[in-house]
Amino acid sequence: MRSVTVLAAICFCGAAWTLLSCQAPPNIPPSERRRIELFNGADLTNWKVFPADAPAETWTVRDGVLVCAGQPVGYLRTERKYTSFELDLEWRFDPSKGAGNSGVLMRVQYPDKVWPKSIEAQLQSGSAGDIWNIDAFPMSTNRDRTNGRHTAKAQPSSEKPIGEWNQYSIRLVDQNLQLKVNGVVQNMATHCEAIEGWIALQSEGAHIEFRNIRLRPLP
């Protein structure tokens, strides 16, 4: 009877250890454990193309990279909506095709159209870090750098040469927005309307590539 009891205890401890070893390491911050890969590197799962009748070649996946041909004008947006988050992504333009234009739209509102009510983090070559206010989205920006709907970036361009990968780090929490381009804080906004909306990548007339599109939803 004693040997059976000991054996049972050993089995219980082994099962408990296996369970604990399968859990996330305790030293990983909660924000890291909650990170979402918006782009799976294989297909357009969890994304929606607008316009819906855009040719299949408008948005494609090649070697783990999301490729936008630039035509027709429109966007690729998430199926889910988000309010507060940290968004990291990488982008580049093809040197054989030259500089181009695109953007990251946040808190995109219904209906789908060109262009929907949203906040745009600009991706036009040389202007990454600019902010565009689309369809009168409530927000406040630096008056000295704002002309109409456009707020220019605060620093000289921190983009890499055409053909190299750049990183956008976007933090939109409640009413506050911060844009970093390759680690340089280029713009900020306050009093942004804290409303749930889609995240979208623009197709705006130019070939552009994206990868490592990662989101951390925040409370």
C-alpha positions in Angstrom: 0.0 0.0 0.0 2.8 2.4 0.8 4.5 1.8 -2.5 1.3 2.6 -4.3 0.9 5.8 -2.3 4.5 6.9 -3.1 4.0 6.1 -6.8 0.8 8.1 -6.9 2.6 11.1 -5.3 5.4 10.8 -7.9 2.9 10.8 -10.7 1.0 13.8 -9.2 4.2 15.8 -8.9 5.3 14.9 -12.4 1.9 16.0 -13.8 2.1 19.2 -11.9 5.6 20.0 -13.1 4.5 19.3 -16.7 1.6 21.7 -16.3 3.8 24.4 -14.9 6.4 24.0 -17.5 3.8 24.5 -20.2 2.7 27.8 -18.8 4.2 31.2 -19.9 7.4 32.0 -18.0 6.6 34.3 -15.1 9.2 36.9 -16.1 7.4 37.7 -19.4 5.4 41.0 -18.9 1.6 40.6 -19.4 1.8 43.0 -22.3 4.2 40.7 -24.1 1.9 37.7 -23.4 -1.0 39.6 -24.9 0.7 40.5 -28.1 -1.3 39.8 -31.3 0.3 39.0 -34.7 -2.2 40.9 -36.9 -0.5 39.5 -40.0 0.2 35.7 -39.9 2.8 35.8 -42.7 0.8 33.4 -44.8 -2.5 34.9 -46.0 -5.1 37.6 -45.3 -6.9 35.8 -42.5 -8.6 38.4 -40.1 -8.3 41.2 -42.7 -10.9 42.7 -45.1 -10.0 44.3 -48.4 -11.8 47.5 -49.5 -13.0 47.9 -52.1 -14.3 44.4 -52.0 -14.1 44.0 -55.7 -10.4 44.9 -55.8 -8.3 42.4 -57.9 -6.6 39.7 -56.0 -3.2 41.1 -56.9 -3.9 44.3 -55.0 -3.0 42.6 -51.7 -0.8 39.5 -51.8 1.5 37.6 -49.5 5.0 36.6 -50.8 7.7 35.0 -48.6 6.1 36.1 -45.4 5.7 39.7 -46.6 2.4 41.5 -47.2 2.6 43.2 -50.6 0.4 46.0 -51.8 0.3 46.8 -55.5 -1.2 50.3 -54.9 -4.2 50.0 -57.2 -7.1 50.4 -56.8 -7.1 53.1 -54.1 -8.4 51.7 -50.9 -7.2 49.7 -47.9 -6.8 46.5 -46.0 -8.4 46.6 -42.6 -8.7 44.4 -39.6 -12.0 42.6 -39.0 -11.8 43.4 -35.3 -12.0 46.8 -33.8 -9.6 48.3 -31.3 -9.5 51.5 -29.1 -6.2 51.6 -27.2 -3.1 49.8 -28.3 0.6 49.7 -29.1 1.1 48.8 -32.8 4.5 47.9 -34.3 5.0 47.3 -38.0 7.8 47.4 -40.6 7.4 48.7 -44.2 9.6 49.4 -47.2 9.3 50.6 -50.8 10.8 48.8 -53.8 13.8 50.7 -55.0 13.1 49.6 -58.6 9.7 51.3 -58.3 10.8 54.3 -56.4 9.4 56.3 -53.5 5.7 55.9 -52.8 2.7 56.7 -50.6 0.6 54.8 -48.0 -0.5 55.2 -44.4 -1.7 53.5 -41.3 -5.3 54.4 -40.4 -6.5 54.1 -36.8 -9.9 54.0 -35.2 -11.4 53.7 -38.6 -15.2 54.3 -38.6 -18.0 52.9 -40.6 -18.8 53.2 -43.5 -15.9 51.9 -45.6 -15.0 54.6 -48.1 -12.1 56.6 -49.5 -11.3 57.9 -47.0 -13.1 56.9 -43.8 -13.2 58.9 -40.6 -9.9 58.0 -38.9 -6.4 59.1 -37.8 -3.7 58.5 -40.3 0.0 57.9 -39.5 1.6 58.9 -42.8 3.8 56.6 -44.8 4.6 58.8 -47.8 8.3 58.6 -48.5 10.1 61.4 -46.6 7.0 62.2 -44.5 6.6 59.1 -42.3 5.6 60.5 -38.9 3.2 63.1 -40.3 -0.4 63.0 -39.0 -3.5 63.4 -41.2 -6.9 64.1 -39.8 -9.5 62.3 -42.0 -13.2 63.3 -42.1 -12.9 65.6 -39.1 -11.7 63.1 -36.5 -11.7 64.9 -33.1 -8.1 65.5 -32.0 -5.6 68.2 -31.1 -2.1 68.5 -32.6 0.8 71.0 -32.5 -0.6 74.2 -34.0 2.8 75.4 -35.3 3.1 72.3 -37.5 -0.5 71.9 -38.5 -2.0 73.2 -41.8 -5.6 72.2 -42.1 -5.9 68.4 -41.7 -2.1 67.9 -41.9 0.4 68.0 -39.0 4.0 67.7 -40.1 6.5 65.6 -38.2 8.6 67.3 -35.5 12.0 66.1 -36.6 13.9 65.7 -39.9 13.1 62.4 -41.6 14.3 59.4 -39.7 13.5 57.0 -42.6 16.0 54.6 -44.0 17.0 54.6 -47.7 14.4 53.3 -50.2 14.5 49.5 -50.2 15.4 49.1 -46.5 12.9 48.1 -43.8 11.6 50.9 -41.5 9.8 50.5 -38.2 6.7 52.3 -37.1 5.9 52.3 -33.4 2.5 53.7 -32.8 1.0 54.1 -29.3 -2.6 55.2 -29.2 -4.0 55.1 -25.6 -7.3 56.7 -24.7 -6.9 60.3 -26.0 -3.2 60.3 -26.6 -1.2 59.4 -29.8 2.6 59.0 -30.2 4.3 58.1 -33.5 7.9 56.8 -33.6 9.8 56.2 -36.9 12.8 54.0 -36.4 12.9 54.9 -32.7 12.6 58.7 -33.2 9.5 60.4 -31.8 8.1 62.3 -34.8 4.6 63.3 -33.7 2.1 63.4 -30.9 -1.6 64.2 -30.6 -4.0 64.7 -27.7 -7.7 64.8 -27.1 -8.2 62.1 -29.8 -11.7 60.8 -29.7 -11.5 57.5 -27.7 -13.7 55.4 -29.9 -13.4 51.8 -31.1 -12.4 51.4 -34.7 -10.6 49.3 -37.3 -6.9 49.5 -38.1 -6.1 49.8 -41.8 -3.2 49.9 -44.3 -3.7 52.1 -47.3 -3.4 51.2 -50.9 -2.6 54.6 -52.3 -1.1 54.3 -55.8 2.3 52.8 -54.9 3.9 49.4 -54.4 4.6 49.0 -50.7 5.5 46.0 -48.5 4.7 45.3 -44.8 5.8 42.7 -42.3 5.9 42.0 -38.5 2.5 43.7 -37.8 2.1 43.3 -34.1 -0.5 44.7 -31.7 -0.8 44.9 -28.0 -4.3 45.8 -26.9 -4.3 48.1 -23.9 -7.0 48.6 -21.2 
